[in-house]
Amino acid sequence: MDLNYNVLIVDDVVENIQIAMNILREENYNLTFALSGEETLKLIEKSQFDIILLDIMMPNMDGYAVCEAIKNIDEYKDVPIVFLTAKTDIDAITKGFELGAVDYLIKPFHAEELLVRVRTHLELYQAKLVLKEHNLSLKAKVKYERKRVLDEVEEGQKEIIYMLTELIESCSQETGDHVKRVSEMSRLLASYHPALTKEDVDNIFHASPMHDIGKVTIPDGILKKRDRLTPDEFEVMKTHTTAAHKFLKGSRRQIIQAADIIAMSHHEKWDGTGYPRGLKGEEIHIYGRIVSIIDVFDALTHKRYYKEAWTVERSLAYMKEHSATQFDPELIAIFLAYQDEFIEIALSSD
């Protein structure tokens, strides 16, 4: 038997305490006693007991009140309480169980009965603690394993995105630099939006490099044309949004889903004149609205096959002018409020 079990005996009659202590000394328990309910509550504030033998009939604060008070203490919710009582009526015993007692002994009790009951409840209590610790350990292991698997999945998604970005870069170094800047600036804009979470910000950062992934399906003659596209050519160019959607749709992975949203919606316009679906205002997903602003600003400030780079001043003027028509006005206000940070990123690879 564990020598460290702490047993508290509560009775207002000293002789009853002495009898119980003499019997329980056979098991080498650490024995403590209290002569009142009030003294009991003071003792359990200072020490941790593994079982409490509690008399019912005591002056001022009876055993029922003591039991109820003890069970309201978190550290004692599972500690077994055994009533010591001369009352044999069923109502008294039932009340004890309702308050949280696990057993009762009728006084005067037999030595062997007291030893067996105390030993049994201590072993049950110890088993419950071991089981609880095991469950906590198991939950921690499950939580760790779940996080490990999720981390692996997320890393897999990021690896796919990296590979796809490399594919975009193989088409044009100009596009490769563009997607890196768009990723950084999109994260920055998302981080300043009060309604977006850290998870949203991370999704946008990792998914936005794929906003133009559909362009790998566009013929070089159109993609790299130095002159203005004809109406027919522009219709072909517009298919890069739906081509990306066909490629990315159906994934249950969070970042890939975000990439699908962005690729499909970053050419929609606030006033409903964009493509491919002609969505308007908040019908356009916030991810798409963010990347739309960043994609245009970066395109304006950098040389393309069909245009020279605009000055920062001219580019900012365009963004202001097209607020509430092409762009979400709330996002444009944020963009302009922190324009120096966006300009720094936009010009970082020049």
C-alpha positions as CSV (number, residue, x, y, z in Angstrom):
1,M,0.0,0.0,0.0
2,D,1.2,3.5,-0.9
3,L,2.6,5.1,2.3
4,N,1.9,8.6,1.0
5,Y,-1.9,8.4,1.1
6,N,-3.3,11.3,3.1
7,V,-6.4,10.5,5.1
8,L,-8.5,13.1,6.9
9,I,-10.9,12.0,9.7
10,V,-13.6,14.4,10.7
11,D,-15.7,13.9,13.9
12,D,-16.7,16.1,16.7
13,V,-16.1,13.2,19.2
14,V,-12.5,12.7,20.0
15,E,-13.0,9.0,21.0
16,N,-14.4,8.2,17.5
17,I,-11.4,9.8,15.8
18,Q,-9.1,7.9,18.1
19,I,-10.7,4.6,17.2
20,A,-10.5,5.2,13.5
21,M,-6.9,6.3,13.7
22,N,-5.9,3.2,15.7
23,I,-7.4,1.0,13.0
24,L,-6.0,2.8,10.0
25,R,-2.5,2.9,11.4
26,E,-2.2,-0.7,10.3
27,E,-1.9,0.6,6.7
28,N,0.7,3.3,7.5
29,Y,-1.5,6.1,6.1
30,N,-0.6,9.8,6.8
31,L,-3.5,10.5,9.2
32,T,-4.9,14.0,10.0
33,F,-8.1,14.8,12.0
34,A,-10.5,17.7,12.4
35,L,-13.1,18.2,15.2
36,S,-15.5,20.5,13.2
37,G,-16.6,21.4,9.7
38,E,-14.9,24.8,9.9
39,E,-11.6,23.2,10.9
40,T,-12.0,20.7,8.0
41,L,-12.3,23.5,5.4
42,K,-9.2,25.3,6.8
43,L,-7.2,22.0,6.6
44,I,-8.1,21.3,3.0
45,E,-7.0,24.8,2.0
46,K,-3.5,23.9,3.2
47,S,-3.1,20.2,2.4
48,Q,-4.2,17.8,-0.3
49,F,-6.1,14.7,1.1
50,D,-6.7,11.5,-0.8
51,I,-9.8,10.5,1.2
52,I,-12.0,12.1,3.8
53,L,-13.9,10.2,6.5
54,L,-16.7,12.6,7.5
55,D,-19.1,12.5,10.4
56,I,-22.6,13.7,9.6
57,M,-23.9,14.9,13.0
58,M,-21.7,17.8,14.0
59,P,-22.7,21.1,15.6
60,N,-22.8,24.4,13.7
61,M,-21.7,22.9,10.3
62,D,-22.9,19.3,9.8
63,G,-21.3,16.8,7.4
64,Y,-23.7,17.5,4.6
65,A,-22.7,21.2,4.5
66,V,-19.0,20.2,4.7
67,C,-19.4,17.7,1.9
68,E,-21.1,20.3,-0.3
69,A,-18.5,22.9,0.3
70,I,-15.7,20.5,-0.4
71,K,-17.2,19.3,-3.7
72,N,-17.3,23.0,-4.9
73,I,-13.5,23.0,-4.8
74,D,-12.0,22.0,-8.1
75,E,-9.1,20.1,-6.6
76,Y,-11.5,18.0,-4.5
77,K,-14.2,17.1,-7.0
78,D,-12.9,13.6,-7.4
79,V,-11.6,13.0,-3.8
80,P,-13.7,10.3,-2.2
81,I,-15.8,11.2,0.8
82,V,-17.0,8.4,3.1
83,F,-19.7,9.4,5.6
84,L,-19.4,8.1,9.2
85,T,-22.8,8.0,10.6
86,A,-25.1,6.5,13.3
87,K,-28.1,7.4,11.1
88,T,-29.4,4.3,9.2
89,D,-32.5,5.8,7.5
90,I,-32.4,5.7,3.7
91,D,-33.2,9.4,3.3
92,A,-30.0,10.4,5.3
93,I,-27.9,8.0,3.3
94,T,-29.4,9.1,-0.1
95,K,-28.8,12.8,0.8
96,G,-25.1,12.0,1.3
97,F,-24.8,10.4,-2.1
98,E,-26.6,13.3,-3.7
99,L,-24.0,15.7,-2.3
100,G,-21.1,13.7,-3.7
101,A,-20.2,11.0,-1.1
102,V,-19.0,7.7,-2.4
103,D,-19.8,5.5,0.5
104,Y,-20.9,5.4,4.2
105,L,-20.0,3.5,7.3
106,I,-22.5,2.9,10.2
107,K,-21.1,3.6,13.6
108,P,-19.8,1.7,15.5
109,F,-17.9,0.2,12.6
110,H,-15.9,-2.9,12.4
111,A,-12.1,-2.6,12.0
112,E,-11.9,-4.8,8.9
113,E,-14.8,-3.1,7.2
114,L,-13.2,0.3,7.7
115,L,-9.8,-0.9,6.4
116,V,-11.4,-2.6,3.3
117,R,-13.7,0.4,2.5
118,V,-10.8,2.9,2.8
119,R,-8.4,0.8,0.8
120,T,-10.9,0.2,-1.9
121,H,-11.8,3.9,-2.4
122,L,-8.1,4.9,-2.3
123,E,-7.3,2.4,-5.0
124,L,-10.3,3.6,-7.1
125,Y,-9.3,7.2,-6.6
126,Q,-5.7,6.4,-7.6
127,A,-6.9,4.5,-10.7
128,K,-9.1,7.5,-11.7
129,L,-6.1,9.8,-11.4
130,V,-4.0,7.5,-13.5
131,L,-6.7,7.2,-16.1
132,K,-7.2,11.0,-16.1
133,E,-3.5,11.5,-16.6
134,H,-3.4,8.9,-19.4
135,N,-6.4,10.6,-21.1
136,L,-4.7,14.0,-20.9
137,S,-1.5,12.5,-22.3
138,L,-3.5,10.8,-25.0
139,K,-5.2,14.0,-25.9
140,A,-1.9,15.8,-26.1
141,K,-0.5,13.1,-28.4
142,V,-3.6,13.2,-30.6
143,K,-3.4,17.0,-30.7
144,Y,0.3,16.8,-31.6
145,E,-0.2,14.2,-34.3
146,R,-3.1,16.1,-35.8
147,K,-1.0,19.3,-35.9
148,R,1.9,17.3,-37.4
149,V,-0.4,16.0,-40.2
150,L,-1.9,19.4,-40.8
151,D,1.5,20.9,-41.0
152,E,2.6,18.3,-43.5
153,V,-0.5,19.0,-45.6
154,E,0.1,22.7,-45.5
155,E,3.7,22.3,-46.4
156,G,2.6,20.1,-49.3
157,Q,0.2,22.8,-50.5
158,K,3.0,25.4,-50.3
159,E,5.3,23.1,-52.2
160,I,2.7,22.8,-55.0
161,I,2.3,26.5,-55.1
162,Y,6.1,27.0,-55.3
163,M,6.2,24.5,-58.2
164,L,3.4,26.3,-60.0
165,T,5.1,29.7,-59.4
166,E,8.2,28.2,-61.0
167,L,6.1,27.2,-63.9
168,I,4.8,30.8,-64.3
169,E,8.4,32.1,-64.0
170,S,9.5,29.8,-66.8
171,C,7.1,31.6,-69.1
172,S,8.4,35.1,-68.2
173,Q,10.8,36.4,-65.6
174,E,8.7,39.6,-65.6
175,T,5.8,37.5,-64.5
176,G,7.9,35.7,-61.9
177,D,9.0,38.9,-60.2
178,H,5.4,40.2,-60.4
179,V,3.9,37.3,-58.5
180,K,6.5,37.7,-55.7
181,R,5.6,41.4,-55.3
182,V,1.9,40.7,-55.5
183,S,2.2,38.1,-52.8
184,E,4.1,40.5,-50.4
185,M,1.8,43.5,-51.1
186,S,-1.4,41.4,-50.8
187,R,-0.3,40.1,-47.4
188,L,0.4,43.7,-46.4
189,L,-3.0,45.0,-47.5
190,A,-4.8,42.0,-45.9
191,S,-3.0,42.6,-42.6
192,Y,-4.4,46.1,-42.4
193,H,-8.0,45.0,-43.0
194,P,-9.8,44.9,-39.6
195,A,-12.1,42.1,-40.6
196,L,-9.5,39.6,-41.7
197,T,-7.8,37.1,-39.4
198,K,-4.2,36.0,-39.4
199,E,-5.4,32.8,-41.2
200,D,-6.8,35.0,-43.9
201,V,-3.6,36.9,-44.2
202,D,-1.6,33.7,-44.5
203,N,-4.0,32.3,-47.1
204,I,-3.7,35.4,-49.2
205,F,0.1,35.4,-49.0
206,H,0.5,31.8,-50.0
207,A,-2.3,31.7,-52.6
208,S,-1.9,35.0,-54.4
209,P,1.2,33.9,-56.3
210,M,-1.2,31.7,-58.4
211,H,-3.5,34.6,-59.4
212,D,-2.3,34.3,-63.0
213,I,-1.6,30.6,-63.2
214,G,-4.2,30.3,-65.9
215,K,-1.9,32.3,-68.2
216,V,0.1,29.2,-68.9
217,T,-2.8,28.3,-71.2
218,I,-2.6,31.5,-73.2
219,P,-0.6,31.4,-76.4
220,D,2.7,33.4,-76.3
221,G,1.5,35.3,-79.3
222,I,-1.1,36.9,-77.1
223,L,0.6,36.8,-73.7
224,K,3.7,38.6,-75.0
225,K,2.2,40.8,-77.7
226,R,3.7,44.2,-77.7
227,D,0.7,46.0,-79.2
228,R,-2.8,46.4,-77.8
229,L,-4.8,43.1,-78.0
230,T,-7.6,42.9,-80.5
231,P,-11.1,42.2,-79.1
232,D,-10.8,38.5,-80.1
233,E,-7.4,38.3,-78.5
234,F,-8.7,39.9,-75.3
235,E,-11.4,37.3,-75.1
236,V,-8.8,34.6,-75.2
237,M,-6.7,36.5,-72.5
238,K,-9.8,36.6,-70.3
239,T,-10.0,32.8,-70.2
240,H,-7.0,32.6,-68.0
241,T,-9.3,33.2,-65.0
242,T,-11.6,30.3,-65.9
243,A,-8.7,28.1,-67.0
244,A,-7.2,28.5,-63.5
245,H,-10.6,27.7,-61.9
246,K,-10.8,24.5,-63.9
247,F,-7.3,23.6,-62.7
248,L,-7.8,24.5,-59.0
249,K,-11.4,23.7,-58.3
250,G,-12.4,20.7,-56.3
251,S,-9.5,20.9,-53.9
252,R,-10.3,20.5,-50.2
253,R,-7.0,22.2,-49.2
254,Q,-7.5,25.6,-47.7
255,I,-4.7,27.4,-49.6
256,I,-5.6,25.9,-52.9
257,Q,-9.2,26.9,-52.4
258,A,-8.0,30.4,-51.7
259,A,-5.9,30.3,-54.9
260,D,-9.0,29.3,-56.8
261,I,-11.0,32.2,-55.4
262,I,-8.2,34.7,-56.2
263,A,-7.5,33.4,-59.7
264,M,-11.2,33.4,-60.6
265,S,-12.1,36.8,-59.2
266,H,-9.1,39.2,-59.3
267,H,-10.3,40.7,-62.6
268,E,-13.8,41.4,-61.3
269,K,-14.6,45.1,-60.8
270,W,-16.5,46.9,-58.0
271,D,-19.0,48.3,-60.4
272,G,-19.8,44.9,-62.0
273,T,-18.0,45.5,-65.3
274,G,-15.2,43.1,-64.7
275,Y,-14.8,39.4,-65.8
276,P,-15.4,36.5,-66.0
277,R,-18.7,36.7,-64.1
278,G,-19.5,40.4,-63.9
279,L,-19.7,40.3,-60.0
280,K,-20.4,43.6,-58.3
281,G,-19.3,45.1,-54.9
282,E,-19.2,42.6,-52.0
283,E,-20.3,39.8,-54.4
284,I,-16.6,39.7,-55.2
285,H,-14.7,37.7,-52.5
286,I,-12.5,39.9,-50.3
287,Y,-9.4,37.8,-51.4
288,G,-10.1,38.7,-55.0
289,R,-10.7,42.4,-54.2
290,I,-7.4,42.6,-52.4
291,V,-5.3,41.0,-55.1
292,S,-7.1,43.0,-57.8
293,I,-5.8,46.3,-56.3
294,I,-2.3,44.9,-55.9
295,D,-2.1,43.3,-59.3
296,V,-3.1,46.5,-61.1
297,F,-0.8,48.7,-59.0
298,D,2.2,46.4,-59.6
299,A,1.4,46.2,-63.3
300,L,1.2,49.9,-63.7
301,T,4.5,50.6,-61.9
302,H,6.5,48.0,-64.0
303,K,7.3,47.7,-67.7
304,R,5.3,45.1,-69.7
305,Y,5.6,43.8,-73.2
306,Y,2.8,46.2,-74.2
307,K,3.7,49.3,-72.1
308,E,6.4,51.2,-70.3
309,A,6.4,51.5,-66.5
310,W,4.3,54.4,-65.1
311,T,5.6,56.7,-62.5
312,V,4.5,56.0,-58.9
313,E,2.6,59.3,-58.9
314,R,0.6,58.5,-62.0
315,S,-0.1,54.9,-60.7
316,L,-1.4,56.3,-57.4
317,A,-3.6,58.8,-59.3
318,Y,-5.1,55.9,-61.3
319,M,-5.9,53.9,-58.1
320,K,-7.6,56.9,-56.5
321,E,-9.5,57.7,-59.7
322,H,-10.9,54.1,-60.0
323,S,-11.9,53.8,-56.3
324,A,-15.6,52.6,-56.1
325,T,-15.6,51.8,-59.9
326,Q,-12.9,49.3,-60.5
327,F,-11.7,48.9,-56.9
328,D,-13.3,48.4,-53.4
329,P,-13.2,51.9,-51.9
330,E,-12.6,50.7,-48.4
331,L,-9.5,48.7,-49.5
332,I,-8.3,51.7,-51.6
333,A,-8.5,53.9,-48.6
334,I,-6.3,51.5,-46.6
335,F,-3.9,51.1,-49.6
336,L,-3.5,54.9,-49.8
337,A,-3.1,55.3,-46.1
338,Y,-0.1,53.0,-46.1
339,Q,1.1,53.8,-49.7
340,D,4.7,54.2,-48.8
341,E,4.9,50.6,-47.7
342,F,3.4,49.4,-50.9
343,I,5.6,51.6,-53.0
344,E,8.7,50.2,-51.2
345,I,7.7,46.6,-52.1
346,A,6.6,47.5,-55.6
347,L,10.0,49.0,-56.4
348,S,12.1,46.5,-54.4
349,S,13.0,44.3,-57.4
350,D,13.7,47.1,-59.8
